[in-house]
Every structure is written in structure tokens, then in C-alpha cells.
Amino acid sequence: MLDFNKLDTIDPPDVDQTQFGSDMKRWLANLVDVINSNFLISNLAIQYFENLITAQGVNAAGAWPLPFTVPVIGLTSTGFVTAKLISSSLPTEISSIVPSNNSFDINFSLNPGASAIIVYQAFISKPQ
């Protein structure tokens, strides 16, 4: 079974001992470089998303002045949450996000009004 936690790079081909022309040698070397750069990108994505619990959106309206609680099964108080306010009925900002067991609280700086659309990502721990 493949270990998708770390994709190893491919060693450059030893084309000097072949009968390939210079164009074919260059093409092979470029192909290996492209594959290896894609492995690097994949490894970065794996590191970022390996601790992801969920990524969703929610309407956090009606929370003012109390925090709005978002349920997230598997989140703990040592977890990590990023959230962005996409739109709201009244001008406001997210003032804090507090993770806890199986949920997190969003606090607003001002009353968000009848609608406050939030998108968020919850992680087991802070991504690298």
C-alpha cells in the first residue's frame, strides 16, 4: 500500500549511457522535474489537510451579544479554527474564535444583524 504521508521524489535518469539524442535526454530530465515539483506540491497539501476535521459555512446571525456556537464533532479546546465573515446584514467583524470540545464560539465586534455568513475550517491542530 502506498504511504501518502510523504511522496518521495524521483531520481534524475542516467541518460548518458543511452543512445538517446540530446532532445530526448532534455525531455526526460524536464519530465522528472515536473513530476518532482508535483510531488512537492502534493506533500504540502497533505501536510496542510491531514489534520482537517471539516470545512463548511454557517449563518451565524442572532448571536449578538453572546457568542455564536458552531458544532464540530472531533474538535477539542486545543484544536485550531480559521473563519472568515463573507457577508453580514450590519457592519461587523469577527473579534475572536474560541475552540472547545466538539464546537467553537465566534464572537463579533458588533451586532451582525439578521444574517452573518461565515466560512470556516476546523483542524485537530494548527496546520504547518
DOGU-604091 format. One line per 4 residues: for each residue x, y, z of N, C-alpha, C, O. Coordinates in steps of 0.05 Angstrom, whole numbers, plus 32768, in hexadecimal, padded with zeros to 4 digits. Example, Ala and Ser with C-alpha at 12.3 -4.5 7.8 and 13.67 -1.06 7.14 Angstrom:
residues 2
8108/7F8E/809C/80F6/7FA6/809C/8108/7FBE/809C/811D/7FBE/80A9; 8101/7FD3/808E/8111/7FEB/808F/8102/8001/809D/810C/8017/80A1
This chain:
residues 128
8011/7FE8/8000/8000/8000/8000/8012/8019/8000/8026/8019/800D; 800A/802D/7FF1/8019/8046/7FF0/8016/8056/8009/8001/8056/8016; 802C/8062/8012/802C/8074/8029/8028/8091/801E/803B/809C/8013; 8010/809C/8021/800A/80B6/8016/8013/80CC/8029/800D/80E4/8023
801F/80C6/803F/8029/80DB/8051/8042/80E8/8046/8047/80FF/804E; 8050/80DB/8035/8068/80E7/8029/806E/80DA/800F/8073/80C2/800D; 806B/80E9/7FFA/8071/80DF/7FDF/808E/80E6/7FD8/8096/80FD/7FD7; 809E/80D1/7FD4/80BA/80D5/7FCE/80BE/80DF/7FB2/80AE/80D9/7FA0
80D4/80ED/7FAE/80DA/80F7/7F93/80E8/80E1/7F83/80F2/80CE/7F8E; 80E8/80E5/7F69/80F5/80D2/7F57/8111/80DC/7F52/8116/80F4/7F4D; 8124/80C9/7F52/8140/80D0/7F4B/8142/80D7/7F2E/8134/80CB/7F1D; 8152/80EA/7F27/8156/80F1/7F0B/8160/80D9/7EFB/8170/80C9/7F05
8156/80D5/7EE3/815E/80BE/7ED3/817B/80C0/7ECA/8185/80D6/7EC5; 8189/80A9/7EC9/81A4/80A9/7EBF/81A2/80A3/7EA1/81A2/808C/7E98; 81A1/80B8/7E92/819D/80B6/7E75/81B7/80B6/7E65/81B7/80B3/7E4D; 81CD/80BA/7E73/81E7/80BC/7E65/81EF/80A1/7E59/81FE/80A0/7E46
81E5/808B/7E64/81EC/8070/7E5B/81D8/8066/7E46/81D9/804F/7E3E; 81C6/8077/7E3D/81B2/806F/7E29/81BA/8079/7E0E/81CD/8089/7E0B; 81AB/8071/7DFA/81B0/807A/7DDF/819D/8091/7DD8/819A/8099/7DC1; 8190/809D/7DED/817D/80B3/7DE8/818C/80CB/7DDE/81A3/80D0/7DE6
817F/80DA/7DCD/818A/80F4/7DC4/8186/8109/7DDA/817A/8104/7DEF; 8192/8120/7DD6/8192/8135/7DEA/8175/813F/7DF0/816F/8146/7E07; 8164/8140/7DDB/8148/8148/7DE0/8139/8134/7DF2/812B/813D/7E04; 813D/811B/7DEE/8130/8106/7DFF/813B/8107/7E1B/812C/8104/7E2E
8155/810B/7E1E/8161/810D/7E39/8156/8125/7E48/814F/8123/7E5F; 8154/813C/7E3A/8149/8154/7E46/812B/8150/7E4D/8122/8159/7E63; 811C/8143/7E3C/8100/813E/7E41/80FC/812D/7E59/80EB/8132/7E6A; 810C/8117/7E5C/810A/8106/7E74/8111/8115/7E8D/8104/8112/7EA2
8126/8125/7E8C/812E/8135/7EA4/8118/8149/7EAB/8112/814C/7EC3; 810C/8156/7E98/80F6/8168/7E9D/80DD/815A/7EA8/80D0/8164/7EBA; 80D8/8142/7E9E/80C1/8132/7EA8/80C5/812B/7EC5/80B2/812D/7ED5; 80DD/8123/7ECD/80E2/811C/7EE9/80E0/8135/7EFA/80D5/8134/7F10
80E9/814C/7EF0/80E6/8165/7F00/80C8/816C/7F04/80C1/8175/7F1A; 80B8/8169/7EF0/809B/816E/7EF2/808E/815B/7F07/807F/8164/7F18; 8094/8142/7F05/8089/812E/7F17/8092/8135/7F34/8081/8134/7F46; 80AB/813B/7F38/80B5/8141/7F53/80A8/815A/7F5E/80A3/815C/7F76
80A4/816E/7F4D/8097/8187/7F57/807A/8181/7F5F/8070/818D/7F72; 806C/816F/7F51/8051/8167/7F58/8051/8157/7F72/803E/815A/7F82; 8065/8147/7F77/8068/8138/7F90/806B/814C/7FA7/805F/8149/7FBC; 807B/8161/7FA3/807F/8175/7FB7/8065/8183/7FBE/805E/8187/7FD6
8056/818B/7FAA/803C/8198/7FAE/8029/8185/7FBD/801B/818D/7FCF; 8029/816C/7FB5/8017/8158/7FC2/801F/8154/7FDF/800E/8152/7FF0; 8039/8154/7FE5/8042/8151/8001/8039/8168/8012/8031/8165/8029; 803B/8180/8007/8032/8198/8015/8014/8197/801B/800B/819E/8031
8004/818E/8007/7FE8/818B/800B/7FE1/8176/8020/7FCF/817A/8030; 7FEF/8160/801F/7FEB/814A/8033/7FF1/8155/804F/7FE1/8150/8061; 8007/8164/8052/800D/816E/806D/7FF8/8182/8076/7FF1/8182/808E; 7FED/8192/8064/7FD9/81A5/806C/7FBF/8198/8074/7FB2/81A0/8088
7FB6/8185/8064/7F9B/817A/8068/7F9A/8161/8079/7F84/8157/807E; 7FB1/8156/8081/7FB0/813D/8090/7FA2/8140/80AB/7F97/812C/80B6; 7FA1/8158/80B7/7F93/815C/80D0/7F78/816A/80CD/7F6C/8172/80E1; 7F6F/816D/80B4/7F55/817B/80AF/7F3E/8169/80B9/7F3C/8152/80B2
7F2D/8175/80C9/7F15/8167/80D2/7EFE/816D/80BF/7EF0/815B/80B6; 7EF9/8187/80B9/7EE4/818E/80A7/7EE9/81AA/809C/7EF7/81BA/80A8; 7EDC/81B0/8086/7EDC/81CB/807B/7EBF/81D0/8071/7EB5/81C2/8060; 7EB2/81E4/807D/7E96/81E9/8077/7E8F/8206/8079/7EA1/8217/807D
7E76/820C/8075/7E6C/8227/8079/7E54/8226/808B/7E47/8211/808E; 7E4E/823D/8098/7E37/823E/80AA/7E2D/825B/80AC/7E3D/826E/80A8; 7E13/825E/80B1/7E08/8278/80B6/7E08/827D/80D4/7DF9/8271/80E2; 7E1A/828E/80DD/7E1E/8293/80FA/7E0E/82AB/8104/7E18/82BA/8115
7DF7/82B0/80F9/7DE7/82C8/8100/7DDA/82C3/811B/7DD6/82AD/8124; 7DD2/82D9/8128/7DC4/82D8/8141/7DD5/82D2/8159/7DCA/82CB/816E; 7DEF/82D3/8156/7E01/82CC/816C/7E07/82E3/817F/7E11/82DE/8195; 7E02/82FB/8176/7E0A/8312/8186/7DFA/8315/819F/7DE1/8312/819C
7E04/831C/81B6/7E20/8320/81BD/7E2E/8306/81C6/7E46/8306/81CC; 7E1F/82F0/81C6/7E2C/82D6/81CE/7E3B/82CA/81B7/7E36/82D1/819F; 7E4E/82B8/81BC/7E5C/82AA/81A6/7E49/8298/8197/7E35/828E/81A2; 7E4F/8293/817E/7E40/8280/816E/7E50/8266/816E/7E67/8266/8168
7E43/8250/8177/7E50/8236/8179/7E4B/8226/8160/7E35/8222/8157; 7E61/821B/8155/7E60/820A/813D/7E69/81EE/8145/7E7F/81EB/814E; 7E57/81DA/8142/7E5F/81BF/8149/7E72/81B3/8134/7E6E/81B5/811C; 7E88/81A7/813E/7E9B/8199/812D/7EA4/8180/813D/7EB5/8182/814F
7E99/8169/8135/7EA0/8150/8142/7EBE/814A/813E/7EC8/814A/8127; 7ECC/8145/8154/7EE9/813E/8152/7EFB/8155/8159/7F13/8151/815D; 7EF1/816E/815A/7F01/8185/8161/7F05/8185/817F/7EF4/817D/818E; 7F1D/818D/8188/7F23/818F/81A5/7F2B/81AC/81AB/7F2F/81BC/8199
7F2E/81B1/81C4/7F37/81CC/81CC/7F53/81D3/81C3/7F5A/81EB/81C2; 7F62/81BF/81BC/7F7E/81C4/81B2/7F7E/81C3/8193/7F93/81C5/8187; 7F67/81C1/8187/7F65/81C2/816A/7F69/81DE/815F/7F6F/81F1/816D; 7F66/81E0/8144/7F6B/81F9/8136/7F55/81FE/8123/7F4D/81EC/8114
7F4A/8217/8122/7F34/821E/8110/7F3B/8238/8102/7F44/824B/810F; 7F37/8238/80E8/7F39/8251/80D9/7F1C/8257/80CF/7F0E/8245/80C7; 7F15/8270/80D0/7EFA/8278/80C7/7EFC/8293/80B9/7F0D/82A4/80C0; 7EEA/8297/80A6/7EE9/82B1/8098/7ECB/82B9/8095/7EBA/82A8/808E
7EC6/82D2/809B/7EAC/82DD/8097/7EA8/82E4/807A/7EB6/82F6/8070; 7E96/82D7/806C/7E91/82DC/8050/7E7E/82F3/804C/7E83/8304/803A; 7E69/82F4/805B/7E56/830A/8059/7E46/830C/8073/7E43/82F8/8082; 7E3C/8324/8079/7E2A/8327/8090/7E17/833E/808A/7E1C/834F/807A
7E00/833D/8099/7DEC/8352/8095/7DF5/836D/809F/7DEF/8382/8093; 7E05/836D/80B4/7E10/8386/80BF/7E2E/8384/80C0/7E39/836E/80C1; 7E3C/839B/80BE/7E59/839A/80BF/7E64/838F/80D9/7E5D/8398/80EF; 7E74/837A/80D7/7E80/836E/80EF/7E99/835E/80E6/7E9F/835C/80CE
7EA8/8354/80F9/7EBF/8343/80F4/7EBF/832C/8109/7EB2/832E/811D; 7ECD/8317/8102/7ED1/8302/8116/7EE7/830C/8129/7EFD/8312/8121; 7EE0/830D/8143/7EF4/8317/8156/7F04/8300/8163/7F1B/8304/816B; 7EF8/82E8/8164/7F07/82D1/816F/7EF9/82B7/8167/7EE1/82B6/8162
7F0A/82A2/8167/7F00/8287/8162/7F0C/8276/8178/7F24/8276/817C; 7EFB/8268/8187/7F04/8258/819E/7EFC/823B/819A/7EE4/8234/819C; 7F10/8229/8194/7F09/820D/8191/7F04/8200/81AC/7F10/8208/81C1; 7EF2/81ED/81AD/7EED/81DD/81C5/7EE7/81C1/81BC/7EEA/81BA/81A5
7EDE/81B0/81CE/7ED8/8194/81C8/7EBF/8192/81B7/7EA9/8199/81C0; 7EC2/8189/819E/7EAD/8184/818B/7E9E/819D/8182/7E88/819C/8178; 7EAB/81B5/8185/7E9F/81CD/817B/7EB3/81E4/817D/7EC9/81E0/8188; 7EAC/81FB/8171/7EBC/8213/8176/7EA9/822B/8177/7E93/822A/816C
7EB1/8240/8185/7EA1/8258/8187/7EAD/826E/8176/7EC5/8272/8174; 7E9B/827D/8168/7EA2/8294/8159/7E97/82AD/8168/7E7F/82AE/816E; 7EA8/82C0/816D/7EA0/82D9/8179/7EA3/82EF/8164/7EB6/82F0/8155; 7E8F/8301/8163/7E8F/8317/8150/7E95/8331/815F/7E8F/8334/8176
7EA1/8344/8150/7EA8/835E/815B/7E8F/836F/815F/7E8D/837F/8172; 7E7B/836B/814D/7E62/837A/814E/7E4B/8367/8146/7E50/8350/813D; 7E33/836F/814A/7E1C/835F/8142/7E1C/8359/8124/7E1C/836C/8114; 7E1D/833F/811C/7E1E/8339/80FF/7E03/833C/80F1/7E01/833B/80D9
7DED/8340/8101/7DD3/8343/80F5/7DC6/8328/80EF/7DCC/8313/80FB; 7DB4/8328/80DC/7DA4/8310/80D5/7DB3/82FB/80C6/7DAA/82E4/80C5; 7DCA/8301/80BB/7DD9/82ED/80AC/7DF7/82F3/80AF/7E00/830A/80AE; 7E06/82DD/80B4/7E24/82DF/80B6/7E2F/82C4/80AC/7E30/82B1/80BA
7E36/82C4/8092/7E40/82AC/8086/7E5E/82A9/808B/7E6E/82BA/8085; 7E64/8292/8097/7E80/828C/809F/7E88/8272/8091/7E78/825F/808F; 7EA0/8272/8086/7EAC/8259/807C/7EC4/8252/808F/7ED2/8264/8098; 7EC7/8239/8095/7EDC/8231/80A8/7EE9/8217/80A1/7EDE/8207/8092
7F01/8213/80AD/7F0F/81FA/80AC/7F17/81F3/80C8/7F21/8204/80D7; 7F12/81DA/80D1/7F19/81D1/80EC/7F2E/81BB/80E9/7F2A/81A9/80D9; 7F43/81BD/80F9/7F59/81AA/80F8/7F5E/819E/8113/7F58/81AA/8128; 7F69/8186/8114/7F71/8179/812D/7F87/818A/813A/7F86/818E/8152
7F9A/8194/812A/7FAF/81A6/8134/7FB5/81BA/811E/7FAC/81B7/8107; 7FC5/81CE/8125/7FCB/81E3/8111/7FDB/81D8/80FA/7FEF/81CB/80FF; 7FD2/81DD/80E1/7FE1/81D3/80CA/7FFD/81DF/80C9/8002/81F6/80D2; 800F/81D1/80BD/802B/81DA/80BB/802D/81F1/80A7/8043/81FB/80A2
